[in-house]
Amino acid sequence: MKKVNLLVAMVFLAFSAFTQAEQALTKELITSFQKMSEQWETLAIDYPELSESLDEIDISQAKEIINQLKNSKAYPQIKSMLAEYDFKTIEEYYDVATRMMGGMMSYQMQSMPEGVNIDSMVQMLKQNIQQMKTSNAPNSMVDEMEKQLADMEKSMKSMKEAMKNTSAEDIKFFSENAEWVMSMLGDN
């Protein structure tokens, strides 16, 4: 289950290269996306090697992830799922994922206190790590925090890119439908 969640997170984070949308986000589009996302659990069970191979790819490498999916034994099933949920290509599916991530992050950042943004959150974590070092926290704990920070910085870079590329239409959609979108994704 953890790998399924990681795969869905990768989907949300990885694909800033496909952010030019043909249509604005709609409830129908997000419903299709969510239903297909639920099917990733089946893929993880049927093709554990796919999850393992995706774990090895940096989430910022969209083309590599798409190539890995297309070259996997699971791709015929992925193509079938895409057709079932009205996606023409895997790139279209990931475009929706990226746009949703960008829209959600943009919406959530609007509610943050003034001066708090992705960069300031990373800076706070760096300061916490420095305080841990100063207070002689165990090296293993500091090392783990630094590893988590590095992973977070990579993810946040993707989030910032997705936010930057979020269209005005998608921002409007999230402003009007954020609770609904979060409830849809919360069922996942």
C-alpha positions in Angstrom: 0.0 0.0 0.0 2.9 2.4 0.8 4.3 1.9 -2.7 0.8 2.6 -4.2 0.7 5.9 -2.3 4.2 6.6 -3.5 3.3 5.9 -7.1 0.2 8.2 -6.8 2.4 10.9 -5.2 4.9 10.5 -8.0 2.1 11.0 -10.5 1.2 14.2 -8.8 4.7 15.5 -8.5 6.5 14.4 -11.6 5.0 15.8 -14.7 5.5 19.5 -15.0 6.5 19.0 -18.7 2.9 18.4 -19.6 1.1 21.5 -18.2 -0.3 23.0 -21.3 -3.9 21.9 -21.0 -6.4 21.6 -23.8 -9.3 22.1 -21.5 -9.8 23.5 -18.0 -10.2 21.1 -15.1 -13.7 19.9 -14.5 -15.3 17.7 -11.9 -15.8 15.0 -14.6 -12.1 15.1 -15.5 -11.0 14.9 -11.9 -13.5 12.1 -11.2 -12.0 10.1 -14.1 -8.5 10.9 -12.8 -9.4 9.7 -9.3 -11.0 6.5 -10.5 -7.9 5.6 -12.6 -5.6 6.5 -9.7 -7.4 3.9 -7.6 -6.4 1.3 -10.2 -2.7 1.9 -9.5 -3.2 -0.4 -6.5 -4.0 -3.3 -8.9 -0.9 -2.5 -10.9 1.3 -2.6 -7.8 -0.1 -6.0 -6.8 0.1 -7.4 -10.4 3.4 -5.8 -11.3 5.5 -5.3 -8.1 8.6 -4.8 -10.3 7.0 -1.7 -11.8 6.7 0.0 -8.4 10.3 -1.0 -7.6 11.7 0.4 -10.8 9.7 3.6 -10.4 11.1 4.0 -6.8 14.6 4.2 -8.4 13.7 7.1 -10.7 13.9 10.7 -9.4 10.4 12.1 -9.5 11.6 15.2 -11.4 12.4 13.0 -14.4 9.0 12.9 -16.1 10.2 11.5 -19.4 12.1 8.6 -17.7 9.0 7.7 -15.6 6.7 7.8 -18.7 9.3 5.7 -20.6 9.5 3.2 -17.7 5.7 2.9 -17.7 5.5 2.5 -21.5 8.2 -0.1 -21.5 6.8 -2.1 -18.7 4.8 -5.3 -18.8 2.0 -3.3 -17.2 1.6 -0.9 -20.1 -1.1 -2.9 -21.9 -3.2 -2.7 -18.7 -2.3 1.0 -18.2 -3.5 1.7 -21.8 -6.7 -0.2 -21.1 -7.2 1.9 -17.9 -6.6 5.1 -19.8 -9.2 4.2 -22.3 -11.7 3.1 -19.6 -11.4 6.5 -17.9 -11.4 8.6 -21.1 -7.7 9.5 -21.3 -6.2 9.4 -24.8 -2.6 9.0 -23.6 -0.6 8.5 -20.5 0.8 12.0 -21.0 -2.8 13.4 -20.8 -3.3 11.6 -17.6 -0.1 13.0 -16.1 -1.0 16.5 -17.4 -4.1 16.3 -15.3 -2.1 15.1 -12.3 0.3 18.0 -12.6 -2.4 20.5 -13.1 -4.2 19.2 -10.0 -1.0 19.4 -8.0 -0.4 22.9 -9.1 -3.9 24.0 -8.4 -4.0 22.4 -5.0 -0.7 23.9 -4.0 -1.7 27.3 -5.3 -4.9 27.1 -3.4 -3.2 26.0 -0.2 -0.5 28.6 -0.4 -3.2 31.3 -0.6 -4.3 30.3 2.9 -0.8 30.4 4.4 0.2 33.3 6.6 2.0 36.1 4.8 5.6 35.4 4.1 5.2 31.6 4.3 5.8 29.8 1.1 7.6 26.7 -0.2 11.1 28.4 0.1 10.4 29.6 3.7 9.3 26.1 4.7 12.5 24.6 3.4 14.5 27.3 5.2 12.7 26.5 8.5 13.6 22.8 8.1 17.3 23.8 7.5 17.2 25.9 10.6 15.8 23.0 12.6 18.5 20.7 11.4 21.1 23.3 12.3 19.6 23.5 15.8 19.7 19.7 16.1 23.4 19.8 15.2 24.1 22.6 17.7 22.3 20.6 20.5 24.4 17.5 19.7 21.5 15.4 18.5 22.6 11.9 17.4 24.3 11.9 14.0 21.9 9.2 12.8 18.9 11.5 13.5 20.6 14.5 11.8 21.5 12.4 8.8 17.9 11.1 8.5 16.6 14.7 8.7 19.1 15.9 6.1 18.0 13.0 3.8 14.3 13.9 4.3 15.2 17.6 3.6 16.9 16.7 0.3 13.9 14.6 -0.8 11.6 17.4 0.2 13.6 20.0 -1.7 13.3 17.8 -4.9 9.5 17.5 -4.4 9.1 21.1 -3.7 11.0 22.0 -6.8 8.4 20.0 -8.8 5.6 21.6 -6.8 6.9 25.1 -7.5 7.1 24.3 -11.2 3.6 23.0 -11.2 2.3 26.1 -9.4 4.1 28.3 -11.8 2.5 26.6 -14.8 -1.1 26.5 -13.3 -3.5 28.3 -15.6 -5.9 31.0 -14.5 -8.8 28.6 -15.4 -7.4 25.8 -13.2 -6.8 28.3 -10.3 -10.4 29.5 -10.6 -11.6 25.9 -10.7 -9.7 25.1 -7.4 -10.9 28.3 -5.8 -14.5 27.2 -6.5 -14.1 23.5 -5.9 -11.2 22.9 -3.5 -13.2 21.1 -0.8 -14.8 18.8 -3.4 -11.4 18.0 -5.0 -9.8 17.2 -1.6 -12.8 15.0 -0.6 -12.4 13.1 -4.0 -8.7 12.5 -3.5 -9.1 11.7 0.2 -11.0 8.6 -0.7 -8.0 7.3 -2.6 
